Amino acid sequence: MNNEENNCLAHRQHVKYFMRFLNVLPSSLSSHDTTRVTIAYFSVVGLDVLGSITSMTIDMQSRIIEWIYRLQVEPNKETGDMTACGFQGSSTINMPFDSEKSQYRCGHLAMTYTGLCVLLTLGDDLSRVNRKALVEGVKALQREEGNFSATLSGCESDMRFVYCAACISYILNDWSGFDVKRATDYIINSIGYDYGIAQCPELESHGGTTFCALATLSLTNQLDKLTIEQIEGLKRWLLFRQIDGFQGRPNKPVDTCYSFWVGASLKILDALHLSNFESNKSYVYETQDCVVGGFSKWPDTCTDPMHTYLGLAGLSLIGENGLLEIVPTLNITKKAHDHMKYLHQMWETES
C-alpha cells in the first residue's frame, strides 16, 4: 500500500480495528488464548494513543476492569504464601488452589505489567490490587544473576522480564521486591561487543531487549551506571538499525514494531532526533491497512494488534498528528502516566 493515500493516519479504521479485538478474537489468535491480557493491552492503550478511549462505553470499560481483576492471583488462603501472586493472562489456566495442577495458578510478569497498564489507562484507582502480594510475587521471581523468570511454574528468564518487573515496581511505587543492583549488573553484563544489549550475557544484541534494558535503567534511575563510551556506542548501534524503518538486528529486514523499540531506546538516550523521522514514518505507513485498519510488520502482509499498537506508538514518539504522547519507559500514554502519579500521591497521603 505504498501510495500517497496511505501517507495519512487511517484513524477511524484503527479505532474500529482495536474495538473488534476487544469484542471477539479471531480464530487465528486461538494460540494466544492464555495471553489475552496482552491483546487487551495493545487494544486499550492503542485506543488511548488514538485519543479514542471514549469509543468504549462506560459499561465496556467496567467489564474490562472487572475481567482483569478476576485474573488476579491472591495469596494462598491456608498458608498466606504470596510468591504466586500477580495477574494471569486469561482464565484458561485459572486452576483452584486445591487442585492437582495448582502450580499453574500463578501470576505472570508480562500479564501483571500489561494488566496494570490496562487498569491505569481505563482510569481505575488500583484500590483492589493487592500491592503487597504483587511485590512479593515479583521478589520470588528474581534469580541470583539479577534477571527474572516470568512465572513460578517455569519458563524463560531474561531481559524481557527484568523490564516487566521494573514496570510493576514503578507502577506500584514499591521497589522492595526488586534488587536494583543485581538487575543493573545483569543489564551491564548483557552489553555486547557492539554495545547493543542482549537477552542474556554472551547472546546477540537485539533492539527489543536493548529497549527493555534501557527502560529498566531509566525507571530505576541507574542510567548513570553506563559509561560515556557505552552510551555513545548504544546510540551508534541503535541509529545504525535504521534502513528506512528500523530493524531489530543487523542484516535483518525492517519491521514496524522496531519503530517503537528502537525509537523509544533512542528517546531514553535523548538521541531520537538524530534519526530520520520521515523515512521511519514512510515505512510505518507502508504497512498500514487503510481498509480495515491495523498495521503489519511488513508491507502487504496481515495486520495484528501488536504491530498496530507499536506502529502507532512509534509514530507518537516522532510527533505524528492525531496521536497522544507516549511515555517511552512504561509504554503508556502521558495521560495514563499522570493518572498513575496522582495515585502515588494519594498512597503517600494515606500512609
Disulfide bonds with the S-S distance in Angstrom:
none
